[in-house]
Amino acid sequence: MLKAIAIIAIVLAVGIAGVLVFALTKPDTFRVERSLAVKAPAGAIYPQVADFHRWTGWSPYENRDPAMKRSFGGPEEGKGATYAWDGNNNVGAGRMEILEANGPSKLRIQLDFERPFEGHNTAEFTFVPQGDATLVTWAMYGPAPFMSKIMQVFINMDSMIGKDFEAGLVSLKKLAEKQ
Protein backbone atom coordinates (compact mmCIF):
# COMPACT_ATOMS: atom_id res chain seq x y z
CA MET A 1 0.00 0.00 0.00
CA LEU A 2 2.81 2.38 0.90
CA LYS A 3 4.57 1.50 -2.34
CA ALA A 4 1.42 2.38 -4.36
CA ILE A 5 1.13 5.75 -2.62
CA ALA A 6 4.79 6.47 -3.33
CA ILE A 7 4.33 5.60 -7.02
CA ILE A 8 1.27 7.85 -7.25
CA ALA A 9 3.17 10.69 -5.55
CA ILE A 10 6.10 10.30 -7.96
CA VAL A 11 3.79 10.24 -11.00
CA LEU A 12 2.01 13.38 -9.74
CA ALA A 13 5.32 15.16 -9.06
CA VAL A 14 6.61 14.28 -12.54
CA GLY A 15 3.31 15.45 -14.09
CA ILE A 16 3.40 18.77 -12.24
CA ALA A 17 7.06 19.26 -13.13
CA GLY A 18 6.22 18.52 -16.76
CA VAL A 19 3.46 21.16 -16.80
CA LEU A 20 5.78 23.73 -15.20
CA VAL A 21 8.59 23.02 -17.68
CA PHE A 22 6.15 23.15 -20.61
CA ALA A 23 4.80 26.49 -19.30
CA LEU A 24 8.33 27.90 -19.42
CA THR A 25 8.34 27.34 -23.19
CA LYS A 26 5.35 29.65 -23.71
CA PRO A 27 6.05 33.18 -25.05
CA ASP A 28 6.58 36.10 -22.65
CA THR A 29 3.85 38.12 -24.38
CA PHE A 30 0.48 37.39 -25.96
CA ARG A 31 -1.68 38.99 -28.63
CA VAL A 32 -5.26 38.23 -29.60
CA GLU A 33 -6.69 40.00 -32.64
CA ARG A 34 -9.82 39.84 -34.76
CA SER A 35 -10.96 41.96 -37.70
CA LEU A 36 -14.24 42.50 -39.52
CA ALA A 37 -15.29 44.68 -42.46
CA VAL A 38 -18.11 47.07 -41.59
CA LYS A 39 -20.09 48.81 -44.34
CA ALA A 40 -19.91 52.21 -42.70
CA PRO A 41 -17.35 55.01 -42.63
CA ALA A 42 -14.78 54.94 -39.81
CA GLY A 43 -16.26 58.19 -38.51
CA ALA A 44 -19.57 56.42 -37.81
CA ILE A 45 -17.99 53.43 -36.04
CA TYR A 46 -15.26 55.13 -34.02
CA PRO A 47 -17.61 56.99 -31.60
CA GLN A 48 -19.16 53.67 -30.51
CA VAL A 49 -15.76 52.60 -29.20
CA ALA A 50 -14.33 55.95 -28.07
CA ASP A 51 -17.24 56.51 -25.65
CA PHE A 52 -17.35 53.86 -22.91
CA HIS A 53 -21.00 54.75 -22.23
CA ARG A 54 -21.84 53.23 -25.65
CA TRP A 55 -20.16 49.88 -25.00
CA THR A 56 -23.43 48.48 -23.58
CA GLY A 57 -24.74 48.54 -27.16
CA TRP A 58 -22.12 46.19 -28.61
CA SER A 59 -19.56 44.77 -26.15
CA PRO A 60 -19.99 41.02 -25.50
CA TYR A 61 -18.96 41.51 -21.87
CA GLU A 62 -21.71 43.96 -20.96
CA ASN A 63 -24.59 41.45 -20.76
CA ARG A 64 -22.88 38.73 -18.75
CA ASP A 65 -23.89 40.26 -15.42
CA PRO A 66 -27.09 42.33 -15.32
CA ALA A 67 -26.15 43.56 -11.82
CA MET A 68 -22.64 44.68 -12.83
CA LYS A 69 -21.60 47.99 -11.27
CA ARG A 70 -20.10 50.53 -13.67
CA SER A 71 -18.40 53.86 -13.07
CA PHE A 72 -17.11 56.40 -15.56
CA GLY A 73 -14.52 59.13 -15.11
CA GLY A 74 -12.56 61.74 -16.98
CA PRO A 75 -13.92 63.24 -20.17
CA GLU A 76 -17.08 61.84 -21.74
CA GLU A 77 -15.07 60.19 -24.52
CA GLY A 78 -11.58 59.99 -25.99
CA LYS A 79 -8.22 60.31 -24.27
CA GLY A 80 -8.44 60.21 -20.48
CA ALA A 81 -11.94 58.66 -20.35
CA THR A 82 -12.15 55.84 -17.82
CA TYR A 83 -14.50 52.96 -17.19
CA ALA A 84 -14.44 50.65 -14.20
CA TRP A 85 -16.58 47.58 -13.63
CA ASP A 86 -17.26 45.19 -10.79
CA GLY A 87 -19.36 42.14 -11.47
CA ASN A 88 -19.84 38.44 -10.98
CA ASN A 89 -17.32 35.72 -11.87
CA ASN A 90 -18.26 35.99 -15.55
CA VAL A 91 -16.97 39.57 -15.83
CA GLY A 92 -14.73 40.06 -12.80
CA ALA A 93 -13.54 43.54 -11.94
CA GLY A 94 -11.21 46.01 -13.59
CA ARG A 95 -10.64 49.37 -15.16
CA MET A 96 -9.98 50.81 -18.62
CA GLU A 97 -8.51 54.15 -19.61
CA ILE A 98 -8.21 55.54 -23.11
CA LEU A 99 -4.54 56.41 -23.64
CA GLU A 100 -4.62 57.34 -27.31
CA ALA A 101 -7.56 58.59 -29.34
CA ASN A 102 -6.67 59.27 -32.95
CA GLY A 103 -10.17 59.36 -34.34
CA PRO A 104 -11.35 57.93 -36.51
CA SER A 105 -8.35 55.68 -37.16
CA LYS A 106 -7.03 54.31 -33.84
CA LEU A 107 -7.93 53.98 -30.18
CA ARG A 108 -5.55 52.53 -27.54
CA ILE A 109 -6.78 51.53 -24.08
CA GLN A 110 -4.96 50.54 -20.89
CA LEU A 111 -6.87 47.50 -19.61
CA ASP A 112 -6.32 46.47 -15.99
CA PHE A 113 -8.01 43.39 -14.57
CA GLU A 114 -8.32 43.02 -10.79
CA ARG A 115 -10.18 39.72 -10.71
CA PRO A 116 -10.62 36.87 -11.33
CA PHE A 117 -6.91 37.28 -12.21
CA GLU A 118 -4.74 40.36 -12.10
CA GLY A 119 -3.61 41.46 -15.53
CA HIS A 120 -2.33 44.62 -17.19
CA ASN A 121 -2.83 44.69 -20.93
CA THR A 122 -3.45 46.99 -23.85
CA ALA A 123 -6.55 46.91 -26.02
CA GLU A 124 -6.41 48.54 -29.40
CA PHE A 125 -8.98 49.33 -32.06
CA THR A 126 -7.98 50.34 -35.56
CA PHE A 127 -10.26 51.55 -38.33
CA VAL A 128 -8.93 51.26 -41.90
CA PRO A 129 -11.10 52.49 -44.81
CA GLN A 130 -11.57 49.90 -47.58
CA GLY A 131 -13.76 51.28 -50.35
CA ASP A 132 -17.29 51.65 -48.99
CA ALA A 133 -16.38 49.72 -45.82
CA THR A 134 -14.03 50.00 -42.85
CA LEU A 135 -11.86 47.18 -41.59
CA VAL A 136 -12.24 47.25 -37.81
CA THR A 137 -9.59 45.39 -35.83
CA TRP A 138 -9.88 44.69 -32.10
CA ALA A 139 -6.66 43.52 -30.46
CA MET A 140 -5.46 42.86 -26.93
CA TYR A 141 -1.85 42.30 -26.05
CA GLY A 142 0.47 42.34 -23.09
CA PRO A 143 2.90 40.44 -20.93
CA ALA A 144 2.40 36.77 -20.12
CA PRO A 145 3.62 36.26 -16.54
CA PHE A 146 4.37 32.72 -15.37
CA MET A 147 0.83 32.11 -14.02
CA SER A 148 -0.54 33.09 -17.42
CA LYS A 149 1.85 30.67 -19.09
CA ILE A 150 0.62 27.87 -16.82
CA MET A 151 -2.99 28.70 -17.78
CA GLN A 152 -1.99 28.61 -21.46
CA VAL A 153 -0.97 24.98 -21.04
CA PHE A 154 -4.64 24.14 -20.44
CA ILE A 155 -6.55 27.02 -22.09
CA ASN A 156 -6.16 28.48 -25.57
CA MET A 157 -6.30 32.22 -24.87
CA ASP A 158 -6.65 33.11 -28.55
CA SER A 159 -9.75 30.94 -28.96
CA MET A 160 -11.28 31.99 -25.64
CA ILE A 161 -10.84 35.76 -26.06
CA GLY A 162 -11.05 35.66 -29.86
CA LYS A 163 -14.63 34.37 -29.87
CA ASP A 164 -15.64 37.29 -27.64
CA PHE A 165 -13.91 39.76 -29.97
CA GLU A 166 -15.68 38.18 -32.96
CA ALA A 167 -19.07 38.51 -31.25
CA GLY A 168 -18.34 42.11 -30.26
CA LEU A 169 -17.29 43.05 -33.78
CA VAL A 170 -20.47 41.48 -35.22
CA SER A 171 -22.57 43.54 -32.76
CA LEU A 172 -20.59 46.68 -33.57
CA LYS A 173 -21.14 46.00 -37.29
CA LYS A 174 -24.92 45.64 -36.84
CA LEU A 175 -25.04 48.84 -34.80
CA ALA A 176 -22.95 50.87 -37.26
CA GLU A 177 -24.64 49.59 -40.41
CA LYS A 178 -28.16 50.43 -39.25
CA GLN A 179 -27.31 54.10 -38.62
Order of alpha helices (4+ residues) and beta strands (2+ residues): alpha-beta-alpha-beta-beta-beta-beta-beta-beta-alpha-alpha
